């Protein structure tokens, strides 16, 4: 029997509801399989944060991932896109979901708005001695998020970066004060811009 979209949405929905309501770790773990072995992996360089770039395996490993992550980061106002936009692959038993939240570093208090993506691999729970199909739960939890913002916030540097961006002015979103000064002086931000008929900036 092949599972359909509606079957796979249920365990994904249950886990996302537990996340968004800040459920405790033991509650989160009830939405993961025990057999087959579950795993959690948040993509990113391990050098940026202790919960990044490592695969946490088994029920204890998944619990450890959430313990480490929640000891460093918190969030507010988590929400997910409408279920009609969730991507479901019934051949690989996977659901891909986009969400948003305001995250903050607990040590520094610095906050940022973030979009993130979950890929949830779904599997049947194996119950020894019980015939028939097991309950569908999440076996593989993968997340892609703004690791740069997390790193800066954990190290108390996010405010500095955001201040530099704001100093660029309303019309200069994404530019630092230095780039604005270069613009005013005639030095462009792209190759060839700011060059006159008889020379270029700095000459």
N, C-alpha and C positions, 0 to 999 in steps of 0.2 A: 504493500500500500504506500502510495506517495502522498506526503502531506501537502495541503494547499496553503495559500497565503494566510487565510484566517487562522489556521492552526498555529503558524509560526508567530503571528502577531501577538497572541496571548502571552507567552512567556516574556517576550520583549516588552510588552506593555506593562506587565507586572513589575519587572525590574526597574523600568523607567519611573513608574509611580513610586517605588520604594526610594529611588534616588532623590526625586524631586521633593519628597516629604521628609528628607533627612532621617530616614530610618536607621536604627543602630545596625552595626555590622552583623550581629547574629541574624537579624531579619533579612539583610541583603543576601546572606549566604543561603537562605532557604530557597532563593530563586536560581541558585546554581546547582548543577548536577554534582553528585558525589562520585558516581560511577556511570559514565566515563569521567576520568579525571578532569576537573575544571582548570582553567588558567586565565590569568589577567596580564595584559601587556599594554602599557601606555608608551606610545612611540616618542622618541626623543633621545638626546644624548644623556647618558648616565651622569655625566659631569655636571649637568644643570640642576638636577634634583635627585634625591635618593630613590624616588619611586619611578623614575623614567628609564626607558631602554632596557628593562629587565623583564623576563617572563617569570611570573610568580605562579607556581604549579601546585595543584592539589588544594583541598579545602583550606588547609592551614596556610598555604601560600597566598591564596586569594584574600584570606582574612588579613594576612600580613601586609599585602598591597594597600588595602583600605586603611589599615592602622597607620601605616607610614604616611600615606597621602593625606589623610584627615588630621594627622598630627601637625602638618605643615600648612595645609590650605583649608579654607572654609568657603562657603558659597551662599548666595541669596538669590531668590527669584529664578530658580531653574525652570525652564520650560522646553518643550519639544515641538517640532513642526507637526502639523496635522497628520494623522495616520495614513491618509490617502497619499501622502508624499513619501512615506517610508519605502525604501527599496527592499524588496523581498525576493530572494533567489531560492526557489524551492529545490533546485538541484543540489545546491551546496548547503542548504538548511541555514541560511544566513539572512540577517536583517540589518540594514544600514540606516541610521537615524541621525539627524542633525538636531542640535540643541543649543540653547544660549543660557547664560547665567552671569551674575556678577560674582567674581571670585575675589578672595583676599588672602594675603599671607598673614597667618596668625601671629608670627613673631614681630612683624613690622606694621601691620594694620593697613598696608597699601592695597588698594582695590583696582580692579579693571573689569571691563565688560568683555566677554569672550564668547565666541562661537566654537563649537566642538562637534566631533563626529564619533559615533559609536558604530562598531561592527560587532554584532552579537551572533555567535555561532550557536545554533540550537541543536539539542540532542535529546534522545530518550533516556530517562533515568533507568538504570538497570536495578531491578529488585530481585535478589536471589530467592529462588523458590516460588516466585510469582509468575504465572504464565501470562501471555498477552503483552500488549504494548505498555511501556512505562510512561510516566508523565513527562511532558516536554518541558525542559528547563534550559537555561543558558549554560553552555559548556565553555565557550570561548568569549572573552570580553576584551575587545581592543578599543583603544581611544586615541584619537588625534586631537590635540588641543594647542593652545598658544604657549608653548614651552618657553619662548623668549620672555613674555610678560611674567610668567611664573618665576623664572630665574631672577629677573630684575626686582620683582616685588619681594622675593625671599631675601634678597641682599640689600633691600632698602634703597634701590636705585630707580625704581619705576617713576616716582614722582619727579625726579630730575629730568628724565627723558620726556615725560609729558609736558613739563614746564618749558623745555626747549621747543617743543612743537607748538605750544600755545604762543610763545614769543614770536613765532613767525607771522602772526596776524591772521585775521579772518580769511583772507584770500590766499593764505599760504599753507593750507592744511598739509601736514606731512613734511614740512620744511623746518629746518632748525634756524636759529638766529644767524649762524654763519652763512647758510645758503642764501638767506635774505640779504645779508650784507653784500654778498657776491653779486646778487642780482642788481642791487642799487648801484654798485660800482661799474656795472656794464659787463661783468664776467658772467657768462651764461652757465646753465647747469647741464647743457647737453653739448656734445661735440660740435664745434663750429659756431655756437652761439656766442654773442658778445665780441665777435671779431670784426674789426673795421677794415676799411680798404687798405690801410697802410700798416697793419700789425694786429696784435692780439693782446689780451689782458696780460699784465705782468711785464710788458716790454716798454 
